[in-house]
């Protein structure tokens, strides 16, 4: 997905992107303004890249949880006005995080920034 503008703060439970058990996802040059998770990965997700995106949300930008997250790369992204934690790792029984890279992230006016 490239060049998407998602602006949705209509109700309390609307994610920008929400992936469950996905593989080979590429997101770049997107602008996401939402009320809930900006880019959620749940279940087991592998080979996901996010780059050159901007995010603003009332909750979390990059929540991960409930399975295996591996080979995840997030780079060159701007997060502004985020009132939950921009990066949130939900570790439960059977969860595993492997080969995750976060680089060149700018966080402006956020709470958190990382929560587990």
N, C-alpha and C positions, 0 to 999 in steps of 0.2 A: 504494500500500500504506500503510495507516495503522493504528497501534496494535498492531503485531506485537511479540511477545516471542520472541526467538530466543536460547536458552541451550543451547550445544552445545560442550563442550570434550572430546568423547569421543576424537577422534583428531587427528593432526597436520595434516590437510589438509581442514578443513571451514570454508568461508566462511559468513558471515552472508548476504549478498547477493552474487551474482556475475552480472554482466550482460555479454553479448557482442553487439556490433553492435545496440544498442538505441536507441530514440527515445521521447521523451515519457514519461519515468518520473518519478513523484512518490512520495517516501517521507517520511512524517512521523510523529512521535510513536511511534517504535519504540525498543525496548531490545534491543541486540545484544551478547551475550557469546559469543565464539567462539574457536577455536584458531588460525585462519588469517586471511585478509583479511575485514574486517568488511563492507565495501561496495566490491567490486571492479568496475571498468569496464575492459573490454578490447575490442579491436577498435575500431570507430568508433561512438562513442556521442554522441548529441545531445539537447539539451533535457531535462536531468536535474536535478531539484531534490531536495535532502535538507534537512529542517528539523526542529528540536525532537526530536532523537534522542540517545540515549546509547549509547556504544560502549566495549567493553573486549575486547582481543584480545592474543594472544601474538605477533602479527606486525604488520600494517599495517591502518589503518582505511580510508583512501581511496587505493588504488593505481590509477593510470591508466597505460595503455600499449598499445602494439601497433597504433595506428591514429590516428584523428582524434577528439579529444575537444573538443566545442564546445558553448557555451551550458550550462555546468554551474554550478549554484549550490548551495553548502553553507552553511547558516546556523543559528545558535542550537543548536549541538550540543556535548555534553560527552563528552570522551574521558578515560578513566581506566585505569590499569594496562595500558598498551600498551607492549610491549617491543621492537617494531620501530619504524618511523617512521610516525606517524599519517598524514602526507601523503607519498605516494611517486609521483614522476613517472618512468616508464620511457620514456626517449626512444631510439628506434631509428630505423633508416632508414624514412622515410615517416611518422613520427609527427609530429603537430601538435596543439598545445593552443591554444585560442582562446576568448575570452570566458568565462573561469572566474573565479568569485567565491567567496571564502571569507570569511565574516564572523561575528563574535561566536562564535568557537570557544573553548572552555575546555579546556585540556589539563592534567591532573593526574596526576603520576607516570607520565610517558611518556619514552621515549628518542627521540631525533631532534631536533626534531619534523618537519622536512621533509627529504626525501632525493630526489636525482635519480639 
